[in-house]
Amino acid sequence: MITLCNKFADYKCNDVAIVVDVLRASTTITTLLSFIDEVYITTSTSKKEEAIYIGERKGKKIENFDFGNSPTEILANKDVIKERYENGEKVILTTTNGTRVLKNLEAEQIFIGAIVNAKFVAEAVKDFEDISLVPCHRENNFAIDDFIGCGVIAKYIDREFDEFIKAALELTKHDWMSLILNSSSAKNLKNLGYEKDVVFALLENSIDAVGIYDKEESKVVRFK
């Protein structure tokens, strides 16, 4: 059975969970894992060690951080990030919603899901029976982009679905891209100059990397 963990504050799910923050934490993490092995997760906006700091609050890049929570900015600076990472610097990410959910979520195994890696994360969990899809939403307010993202992932998993997942799947049968492009999350990012991130986040199955969250170490490592 695949269920939607949609309680905003009470993130207690099945043994296996897929966290979905399409705009943009899941997409950024997946992009990073396409060329490095791990991303540390924090809810802090402080710089406590020599590292590559990536983060935002309410969509805006955090002052004095190296990069914003932007997959297109990450790709544009891929060589710099990779070189610094290979020279021993950690990559540390903090976001308004996605990293908060990862820190609070209770599940035995936590995967990172996005539209860009939908079929690949579905493949990673195919041997598990009960799976929760966890839309991160926007500061406890419903985000249709994450809801649709759950539906895009679910269509690649051959299981029975609860009613919430059925609704998300139904949306994927129609013009779901326009729904995301016109969502409040997308409009906020466009107003901040991140329209390219919104378009990038809709590139279904464009990245084959899948991350799994190590709660004890507070980091996402590449699963495949």
N, C-alpha and C positions, 0 to 999 in steps of 0.2 A: 504494500500500500504506500502511495505517495501522498503526503499531507502537506498543507500549507501552515507553517508556524507564523501566525499573523496577529499576535497579541501585543505587539509594539513594545511593551515593557517586560513581559514575562517570557523570556526566551528560553523555554525548557522544551526540548524537542525529542524526536526519536534518536536512536543511537547514532544514526548517520544524518548529518545536516549539510545542506548546500546553501551558503550565504550568498545572497544576490544583491549587489549594489551597482546597477548598470551605469548610473551617472554619479560617481565615477569610480569608487574605490575598487570594486571587483575588476573593472576593466583595467585600471592602472596596475593593480597587483599582477594580473595575468600578463600584461604587457612587460612588466619588469621580469617576470619569471621566464619570459621567452629568451632572455639572454643572461640572467644571473640565477643563482640557486636559492636565495632566501631573502625575505623581506621582514624586518622586525616591525612589530605593531605596538603603537602607544596611543594613549589618549591625551598625553601631555603636549604642550606647545613650547616646552623649554628644550634648549640644546644642552645636554649634559655630558657629551663626549664628542670626540672627533668622529664624524660620520657624515653620510650623505642624507640630509633631511629633506623629506618630501611631505607636503601637507597643505591643508586648507581649513578654513572655518567659514561656513556659509558660502562656499564656493571660491572665496578669495584666498590667494596664496598667503601663507603666514609670513609675516615680516622676518627677514634674516634667514629664512629657509632657502635651500638651494633651488628647489623646484616646487611648483604647485602640484596638486593632485590631478595631473593632466597627462593622459596617455600619449597625446601627440607631442607634448613638450618632452616627455620621457624619451620617445623615439628620436626626436631631433637631437637629443643629447646622449644618445645611447653609447657612443664611443667614450665619452667623458665618464659617464656613470660606470661603465664596465671596467675602464682602466682603474678608477679609484677603488672599485669593489675588489678587483684582482690584486690591488696593492694593500688590501687588508681593512678597508673601511666598510662598516656596516651600512646598509640602506635602511633607514627608519621612516615609517609612514604614519601619519596621523590624519584623520578626516573627521568631518562632523558626524557622520552616521555609520559608515562601514566599520571603522575600527572600534567604535563604541559597542556595536553589536557583537563583534568577534570577542571582545573582552568579557561581555556579559552572558554569552550563549553557553548553555549547558547541553553538551552532546558528547558522545564518545569519540566521534571522528567528525571533523568539520572541513568541508571542501569549499573552495572559492569558485563561484559560478557567475558567468556573464553571458551575454549574447555572443561575444567574440569567441568564447570557447565552449558553447552550449553542448555540442555533440561529444566533445572530448571529456567534459566533466560528467556527462551522462554515462559514457563508457567507463569512467573510473569507478562509478558506484553501481555498476550493473549487477554485481554479485551480492549486493545487500538487499534484504527483503523490505524493510521499512525505512523510508527516507523522508526527511522533512526538507522542504524548500523554504528558505527564510528570506523574505524581502525586507531590506533594511529600512525602507521608507525615508521620509524627511522629518527628522526631529519629532517622531511619533505621529506624524501626519501621513495619510495614505499617499503613496507615490505610484502612479500607474505604470511608470517605466520599470520599476522593480517587479510589479505584479506581472506585467507582460513578459519580463525576463524569465520569471519562473515558468511561465507557460511555454516559452521557446525551449527551455531546457527539458521540461517534462515531455514534450512531444518525441524526444529521443529515448525515453525510458519506457520499456514495456511493462507496465504495472497497472494495477487498479488505482484510481484517483479519488480523492475526496471532492466535495462539491466546489471548494475554492479553486482547486487545480483545474477542474472541468471548466470553470468560468474563465480562468486564465488561458487555457487551451483554446477556448472558443474565440477569444480576442485575436489569437495568432492566425486564425483562418481568414481574417479581414485585413484591412490596411493598418496593421499595428504600428508600422513605422511612423505614419502620420500622427498617431496618438502620442507616441513618445516625443516626436519633434515639436508637438504643440503642448506638451506637458508643462507644468509649473517648474519642474526641475530643469528642463531644457531651456525654458525662457530665461530663468535666472542665469544659467551658464552663458547663453547668448548675450545677455546684457553685460556680462563680465568679460566678453571677448573670447569665449571658449566654444564658439559654434562648431569648430572642427572636431572638438572632443565628442560632441553629441553625434555627429555623423559617423565618426570612427567607432563609437560604442555600438552602432547598429550593424556592423560588418559581421554577420553571422558566420561562426566557425572559421574566422580568419586567423586565429592563434591556437595552436595545439597544446599549449602549456596548461597544466592544471596544478593549482596549489592546494596544500592541505595544512591546516593550522595546528601548530604545536603549542598548546596552551601553556605548558610549563615554561617554555622558552620564550613565549610571546612572539613567535615568528611564523610566517608562512613559508613553507619549503616546497620546492618543486616535487610533485608527486610523479609526474610523467612529462 
